[in-house]
Amino acid sequence: MVSALLFLFGIVVIVAGIGISIGLHELGHLTAAKIFGVKVTQYFVGFGPTLWSRKKGETEYGVKALPFGGYIAMTGMFPPGPDGEQPRRGRLAELIDSARQTSAETVQPGEEHRAFYAADPWKRIIIMFAGPVMNLVIAVVVIGIITVGVGVPGSSTTVASVAQCLKPATSTSQSCDSSDAASPAAAAGLRAGDKVLSVDGTPIRTFDQLSSMIEKAAGRRLTVVVERDGKQRTLHVTPVRSSKAVYDAEGHESIVETGVVGITPTTAYIRQPVSAVPGMVGDNLGRVAGIFLNLPQRMVQVWNAAFGAEARDPNGPVGLIGVGRFAGEVASDTSLAFTDRLEWLLSIIAALNMSLFVFNMIPLLPLDGGHILGALWEQGKRWFFAIFRRGKTPKHVDMARLMPITFGVVTVLIAMELLLAYADIVKPISAG
């Protein structure tokens, strides 16, 4: 019963996190639009049937039943068609004309200056960028909480175990023989649970710092101060030169000769300074961007896993069902410490917001990046006319002509979400 409640709690936390993230995304658009005088008639979180709404001023605020996104309705998203344009036939032409007509119907007489297309390009860029940047801010704040407040997993300065003897890295033996000399750590009296405070008078802050000092001191006696049972003890240990396996960034192993004493550290959540947050944000942004850059290949892998015997990539894309399931599994896994579960849930929320930021910046309609690209193109035209065609004003970029592409993008996005939902059901990615 407790496990089921924790599973449900994990799902609720993620659903709430998604809802707040979407709401703040749309709030970014709304705030920027109102600052620049663009009329906003609706602000909704979700799609489908309306669960609740209230009108305040000229804007209706509300929540809809399907939590798959949100939107604000700005008047005049597309400019009118060129004057004197001959009627065209065909489904694509009808789609373009329908988009223009629907946009024109939202603009009340005398309010043409408040239409989205009438705003200066730089204002439109800010309006559309304000949504994704809210998700980026959320991601940065959550990553900051994890990094500075909770900490990131790492090797602490507390000893987890002491080797009774030392074996070279090339040895296949896992046990000590009577002929093996005691390890320097064992000979010095180091014990599991000892917290290393200083070496030769130098305060020890991280295990990497301790390891570096040991590696450079082969054959030289070190004075080590440790904390044991609440008391400080001074020990003397002399590292010996031994072979050690090291790995590069690509995971390739190599054997090096270095000073060792025979200790392994405990793994703990280590709080980092604020200065470490930008690097963590950059790493997260790079990973998410890499997923989107390889999305076609990854979706093929999801298809093969969902409809074949291929295993699902644990680092591949997941849908909302998979995210909810993963959060539930993490929250209900009582074998994990509370800190572990908190860090996982916060990481999911950070990753979701980073994904929303990167996804919405893709330069395709109906995504925010598509509108930003159109505004940049129009600003470029204005600069060109100002330099080479003085006295002339360029027409608005006719974004309605891109509606066929928009329709295709929406179709692909729906297909991807359906595929991910199916894969999350028949072959889910487990938190374990």
C-alpha positions as CSV (number, residue, x, y, z in Angstrom):
1,M,0.0,0.0,0.0
2,V,2.8,2.4,0.9
3,S,4.7,1.5,-2.3
4,A,1.6,2.2,-4.3
5,L,1.1,5.6,-2.6
6,L,4.7,6.5,-3.2
7,F,4.4,5.5,-6.9
8,L,1.3,7.8,-7.2
9,F,3.1,10.5,-5.4
10,G,6.0,10.4,-7.9
11,I,3.5,10.7,-10.8
12,V,1.7,13.6,-9.1
13,V,5.0,15.4,-8.5
14,I,6.0,15.1,-12.2
15,V,2.5,16.0,-13.5
16,A,2.6,19.1,-11.2
17,G,6.1,19.9,-12.4
18,I,5.0,19.6,-16.1
19,G,2.0,21.8,-15.5
20,I,3.9,24.5,-13.7
21,S,6.6,24.4,-16.5
22,I,4.0,24.8,-19.2
23,G,2.2,27.5,-17.3
24,L,5.4,29.5,-16.8
25,H,6.4,29.0,-20.4
26,E,3.1,30.5,-21.6
27,L,3.3,33.2,-18.9
28,G,6.6,34.3,-20.5
29,H,4.9,34.7,-23.8
30,L,1.9,36.5,-22.2
31,T,4.0,38.9,-20.2
32,A,6.2,40.0,-23.1
33,A,3.2,40.3,-25.4
34,K,1.3,42.6,-22.9
35,I,4.5,44.7,-22.4
36,F,4.7,45.4,-26.1
37,G,0.9,46.0,-26.5
38,V,0.1,42.9,-28.5
39,K,-3.5,41.8,-27.7
40,V,-3.8,38.4,-26.0
41,T,-7.3,37.0,-25.8
42,Q,-6.6,33.6,-24.2
43,Y,-4.1,32.0,-21.8
44,F,-4.6,28.2,-21.4
45,V,-2.6,25.4,-19.9
46,G,-3.5,22.1,-21.7
47,F,-5.7,21.3,-24.7
48,G,-9.1,19.9,-25.3
49,P,-12.2,20.5,-23.2
50,T,-12.0,23.5,-20.8
51,L,-12.0,22.5,-17.1
52,W,-11.9,26.0,-15.7
53,S,-11.6,29.5,-17.0
54,R,-12.1,33.1,-16.0
55,K,-11.8,36.3,-18.0
56,K,-9.9,39.2,-16.6
57,G,-9.7,42.3,-18.7
58,E,-9.4,41.3,-22.4
59,T,-7.7,37.9,-21.6
60,E,-9.4,34.6,-20.7
61,Y,-7.3,32.4,-18.4
62,G,-8.0,28.7,-17.9
63,V,-7.0,25.1,-17.7
64,K,-8.0,22.4,-20.2
65,A,-8.3,18.6,-19.8
66,L,-5.3,17.3,-21.7
67,P,-2.0,18.3,-20.1
68,F,0.0,18.0,-23.3
69,G,1.0,21.7,-23.7
70,G,-0.5,25.1,-23.5
71,Y,-1.0,28.2,-25.6
72,I,-1.8,31.9,-25.6
73,A,-4.0,33.4,-28.4
74,M,-2.5,36.6,-29.8
75,T,-4.5,38.5,-32.4
76,G,-3.2,38.7,-35.9
77,M,-0.5,36.0,-36.0
78,F,-0.3,36.2,-39.8
79,P,-0.4,39.4,-41.9
80,P,-3.0,39.8,-44.6
81,G,-2.2,38.4,-48.1
82,P,-0.6,40.5,-50.8
83,D,-3.1,43.0,-52.4
84,G,-4.3,41.9,-55.8
85,E,-3.2,38.3,-55.3
86,Q,-5.1,36.0,-57.7
87,P,-7.1,33.3,-56.0
88,R,-5.4,29.9,-56.1
89,R,-6.7,26.5,-56.2
90,G,-5.6,23.4,-54.3
91,R,-5.6,22.1,-50.8
92,L,-2.3,23.8,-49.9
93,A,-3.6,27.2,-51.1
94,E,-6.8,26.6,-49.1
95,L,-4.8,25.9,-46.0
96,I,-2.8,29.1,-46.4
97,D,-5.9,31.2,-47.1
98,S,-7.7,29.6,-44.2
99,A,-4.8,30.6,-41.8
100,R,-4.9,34.1,-43.0
101,Q,-8.7,34.4,-42.7
102,T,-8.6,32.9,-39.2
103,S,-5.9,35.3,-38.2
104,A,-7.7,38.3,-39.7
105,E,-10.9,37.4,-37.8
106,T,-9.1,37.8,-34.5
107,V,-8.2,41.5,-35.2
108,Q,-11.0,43.9,-34.2
109,P,-11.4,47.1,-36.3
110,G,-9.2,49.8,-35.1
111,E,-6.8,47.3,-33.3
112,E,-4.7,46.4,-36.3
113,H,-1.7,48.1,-34.5
114,R,-2.1,45.5,-31.7
115,A,-1.8,42.5,-34.0
116,F,1.2,40.3,-33.5
117,Y,2.4,40.7,-37.1
118,A,2.3,44.5,-36.7
119,A,4.8,44.5,-33.8
120,D,8.4,45.3,-34.7
121,P,10.5,42.2,-35.5
122,W,12.7,42.5,-32.4
123,K,9.5,42.7,-30.2
124,R,8.2,39.5,-31.8
125,I,11.5,37.8,-31.2
126,I,11.4,38.7,-27.5
127,I,7.7,37.6,-27.2
128,M,8.4,34.2,-28.7
129,F,11.8,33.7,-27.0
130,A,10.2,34.6,-23.6
131,G,8.5,31.2,-23.4
132,P,11.5,29.0,-23.9
133,V,13.7,31.2,-21.7
134,M,11.3,30.6,-18.8
135,N,11.9,26.8,-19.2
136,L,15.7,27.5,-19.3
137,V,15.4,29.5,-16.1
138,I,13.5,26.7,-14.4
139,A,16.1,24.2,-15.5
140,V,18.9,26.4,-14.2
141,V,17.2,26.9,-10.9
142,V,16.5,23.2,-10.4
143,I,20.0,22.2,-11.4
144,G,21.3,24.9,-9.0
145,I,19.2,23.3,-6.2
146,I,20.6,19.9,-7.0
147,T,24.2,21.1,-7.4
148,V,24.4,23.4,-4.4
149,G,21.6,22.2,-2.1
150,V,21.4,18.4,-2.6
151,G,24.8,17.7,-4.1
152,V,26.0,15.5,-6.9
153,P,27.2,11.9,-6.4
154,G,30.9,11.7,-6.0
155,S,33.7,10.2,-4.0
156,S,33.9,11.6,-0.5
157,T,37.0,11.9,1.8
158,T,35.6,9.1,4.0
159,V,37.2,5.7,3.6
160,A,34.9,3.0,2.5
161,S,37.3,0.1,2.6
162,V,41.0,-0.7,3.3
163,A,42.8,-3.3,1.2
164,Q,44.7,-5.7,3.4
165,C,47.3,-6.1,0.6
166,L,48.0,-4.6,-2.8
167,K,47.7,-6.5,-6.1
168,P,49.0,-5.1,-9.4
169,A,46.3,-4.1,-11.9
170,T,47.4,-7.0,-14.1
171,S,46.8,-9.6,-11.3
172,T,43.7,-11.8,-11.6
173,S,43.8,-12.8,-7.9
174,Q,41.1,-11.4,-5.7
175,S,42.5,-12.6,-2.3
176,C,45.6,-11.9,-0.3
177,D,48.2,-14.6,0.2
178,S,50.4,-15.0,3.3
179,S,53.4,-13.9,1.2
180,D,51.7,-10.6,0.3
181,A,52.8,-7.5,2.2
182,A,50.2,-5.5,4.0
183,S,49.0,-2.4,2.1
184,P,50.3,0.9,3.3
185,A,46.9,1.9,4.5
186,A,46.4,-1.3,6.5
187,A,50.0,-1.0,8.0
188,A,49.3,2.6,9.0
189,G,46.1,1.7,10.8
190,L,43.6,3.3,8.5
191,R,40.0,1.9,8.9
192,A,36.8,2.0,7.0
193,G,34.8,5.0,8.2
194,D,37.8,7.2,8.8
195,K,37.4,10.7,7.4
196,V,40.6,12.2,6.0
197,L,41.0,15.8,7.3
198,S,44.5,16.7,6.1
199,V,47.7,15.3,4.6
200,D,51.0,16.9,5.6
201,G,49.1,19.8,7.0
202,T,47.1,20.5,3.8
203,P,43.3,20.4,4.4
204,I,41.6,17.8,2.3
205,R,38.4,18.9,0.6
206,T,37.9,16.2,-2.0
207,F,38.9,12.7,-2.7
208,D,40.5,13.8,-6.0
209,Q,42.8,16.1,-4.0
210,L,43.7,13.2,-1.7
211,S,44.3,10.8,-4.5
212,S,46.5,13.3,-6.3
213,M,48.7,13.8,-3.3
214,I,49.0,10.0,-2.7
215,E,49.9,9.3,-6.4
216,K,52.8,11.9,-6.3
217,A,54.2,10.6,-3.0
218,A,55.4,7.1,-3.8
219,G,58.1,6.1,-1.2
220,R,57.6,9.3,0.9
221,R,56.0,9.1,4.3
222,L,52.8,11.2,4.7
223,T,51.3,12.5,7.9
224,V,47.6,11.9,7.7
225,V,45.0,13.3,10.1
226,V,41.7,11.5,10.2
227,E,38.5,11.8,12.2
228,R,37.4,8.5,13.8
229,D,34.5,8.2,16.3
230,G,34.4,12.0,16.7
231,K,38.1,12.3,17.6
232,Q,41.1,13.3,15.5
233,R,43.9,10.8,15.0
234,T,47.3,11.2,13.4
235,L,48.6,8.4,11.3
236,H,51.7,7.9,9.1
237,V,51.4,6.2,5.7
238,T,54.0,5.7,3.0
239,P,52.5,5.1,-0.5
240,V,54.2,2.4,-2.6
241,R,54.6,2.4,-6.4
242,S,52.2,0.1,-8.0
243,S,50.4,-0.4,-11.3
244,K,46.9,1.1,-11.6
245,A,44.2,1.0,-14.3
246,V,43.1,4.5,-15.5
247,Y,40.4,5.3,-18.1
248,D,40.3,8.2,-20.5
249,A,37.1,10.2,-21.6
250,E,36.2,7.5,-24.1
251,G,36.5,4.7,-21.6
252,H,39.8,3.2,-22.9
253,E,41.8,1.5,-20.2
254,S,45.6,2.0,-19.7
255,I,47.9,0.8,-16.9
256,V,50.2,3.4,-15.2
257,E,52.7,3.3,-12.4
258,T,51.7,5.6,-9.5
259,G,51.7,5.9,-5.7
260,V,48.9,3.9,-3.9
261,V,48.0,3.1,-0.3
262,G,45.0,0.7,-0.8
263,I,41.9,2.7,0.1
264,T,38.6,3.2,-1.6
265,P,36.2,6.2,-0.9
266,T,32.6,6.2,0.0
267,T,30.1,7.6,-2.5
268,A,28.1,10.5,-1.2
269,Y,26.2,13.5,-2.4
270,I,28.7,16.3,-2.4
271,R,27.5,19.9,-2.4
272,Q,29.2,22.0,-5.0
273,P,29.9,25.8,-5.1
274,V,27.6,28.1,-7.1
275,S,30.4,28.5,-9.6
276,A,29.8,24.8,-10.6
277,V,26.2,25.5,-11.7
278,P,27.0,26.9,-15.2
279,G,29.1,23.9,-16.1
280,M,26.3,21.5,-15.0
281,V,23.8,23.5,-17.0
282,G,26.1,23.4,-20.0
283,D,26.5,19.6,-19.7
284,N,22.7,19.1,-19.4
285,L,22.1,21.4,-22.4
286,G,24.6,19.6,-24.5
287,R,23.1,16.2,-23.7
288,V,19.6,17.3,-24.5
289,A,20.7,19.0,-27.7
290,G,22.5,15.8,-28.7
291,I,19.3,13.8,-28.3
292,F,17.4,16.2,-30.5
293,L,20.1,16.3,-33.2
294,N,20.0,12.5,-33.4
295,L,16.2,12.3,-32.9
296,P,15.4,10.6,-36.3
297,Q,17.9,7.8,-35.6
298,R,16.6,7.5,-32.0
299,M,13.0,7.3,-33.1
300,V,13.9,4.5,-35.5
301,Q,15.5,2.7,-32.5
302,V,12.2,3.2,-30.5
303,W,10.2,1.8,-33.4
304,N,12.5,-1.3,-33.7
305,A,12.2,-1.8,-29.9
306,A,8.4,-1.3,-29.8
307,F,7.7,-3.6,-32.7
308,G,10.6,-6.0,-32.6
309,A,13.0,-7.8,-30.3
310,E,15.5,-4.9,-30.0
311,A,16.1,-3.6,-26.5
312,R,15.0,-0.1,-25.7
313,D,17.8,2.5,-25.3
314,P,17.7,3.6,-21.6
315,N,19.2,7.0,-22.7
316,G,16.7,7.4,-25.6
317,P,13.6,9.6,-25.8
318,V,10.5,8.8,-23.7
319,G,7.0,10.1,-23.8
320,L,4.8,11.5,-21.0
321,I,3.7,8.0,-20.0
322,G,7.3,6.9,-19.7
323,V,8.3,9.9,-17.7
324,G,5.4,9.4,-15.3
325,R,6.2,5.7,-14.9
326,F,9.9,6.4,-14.3
327,A,9.0,9.0,-11.6
328,G,6.7,6.6,-9.9
329,E,9.3,3.9,-9.8
330,V,11.9,6.2,-8.4
331,A,9.6,7.6,-5.7
332,S,8.5,4.1,-4.6
333,D,11.9,2.5,-4.5
334,T,12.4,2.3,-0.8
335,S,15.9,0.8,-1.3
336,L,17.0,4.3,-2.3
337,A,17.8,6.9,0.3
338,F,15.5,9.9,0.4
339,T,18.3,12.1,-1.0
340,D,18.7,9.7,-4.0
341,R,15.0,9.9,-4.8
342,L,14.8,13.7,-4.4
343,E,17.8,14.1,-6.7
344,W,16.2,11.8,-9.3
345,L,12.8,13.6,-9.3
346,L,14.5,17.1,-9.5
347,S,16.7,15.8,-12.3
348,I,13.6,14.7,-14.3
349,I,12.0,18.1,-13.9
350,A,15.2,19.8,-14.9
351,A,15.6,17.6,-18.0
352,L,12.0,18.2,-19.0
353,N,12.4,22.0,-18.9
354,M,15.7,21.8,-20.7
355,S,14.0,19.6,-23.4
356,L,11.2,22.1,-23.6
357,F,13.7,24.9,-24.2
358,V,15.7,23.1,-26.9
359,F,12.5,21.7,-28.6
360,N,10.8,25.0,-28.8
361,M,13.9,26.7,-30.3
362,I,13.8,24.4,-33.3
363,P,13.2,26.9,-36.2
364,L,10.0,25.3,-37.6
365,L,6.4,26.4,-37.2
366,P,4.4,26.0,-35.1
367,L,7.3,26.0,-32.6
368,D,8.5,29.3,-31.1
369,G,11.8,29.0,-33.0
370,G,9.8,29.1,-36.3
371,H,8.2,32.4,-35.4
372,I,11.6,33.7,-34.2
373,L,13.2,32.7,-37.6
374,G,10.4,34.6,-39.4
375,A,10.9,37.7,-37.4
376,L,14.7,37.5,-38.0
377,W,14.1,37.2,-41.7
378,E,11.8,40.3,-41.7
379,Q,14.4,42.3,-39.7
380,G,17.0,41.3,-42.2
381,K,14.8,42.5,-45.0
382,R,14.3,45.9,-43.2
383,W,18.1,46.3,-42.9
384,F,18.6,45.4,-46.6
385,F,15.9,47.9,-47.7
386,A,17.4,50.6,-45.4
387,I,20.8,50.2,-47.0
388,F,20.0,49.5,-50.7
389,R,16.4,50.7,-51.2
390,R,16.2,53.8,-49.2
391,G,12.7,55.3,-49.0
392,K,11.0,51.9,-49.4
393,T,9.5,49.8,-46.7
394,P,9.5,46.0,-47.1
395,K,6.3,44.0,-46.7
396,H,5.7,41.7,-43.8
397,V,7.2,38.2,-44.2
398,D,4.2,36.1,-45.2
399,M,4.5,33.3,-42.6
400,A,1.1,31.9,-43.7
401,R,2.8,30.5,-46.7
402,L,4.6,28.1,-44.3
403,M,1.3,26.5,-43.1
404,P,1.7,23.4,-45.3
405,I,5.1,22.8,-43.5
406,T,3.5,23.6,-40.2
407,F,0.8,21.0,-40.9
408,G,3.5,18.4,-41.7
409,V,5.5,19.2,-38.6
410,V,2.4,18.9,-36.4
411,T,1.6,15.5,-38.0
412,V,5.1,14.3,-37.4
413,L,5.0,15.4,-33.7
414,I,1.7,13.7,-33.1
415,A,3.1,10.5,-34.7
416,M,6.2,10.6,-32.6
417,E,4.2,11.1,-29.4
418,L,1.9,8.2,-30.2
419,L,4.9,6.0,-31.0
420,L,6.6,6.9,-27.7
421,A,3.3,6.3,-25.8
422,Y,3.0,2.9,-27.3
423,A,6.7,2.0,-26.6
424,D,6.4,3.3,-23.0
425,I,3.5,0.8,-22.5
426,V,4.8,-2.3,-24.3
427,K,8.5,-1.9,-23.6
428,P,9.0,0.7,-20.9
429,I,12.3,2.1,-19.7
430,S,12.8,1.0,-16.1
431,A,14.2,3.3,-13.4
432,G,16.4,0.4,-12.3
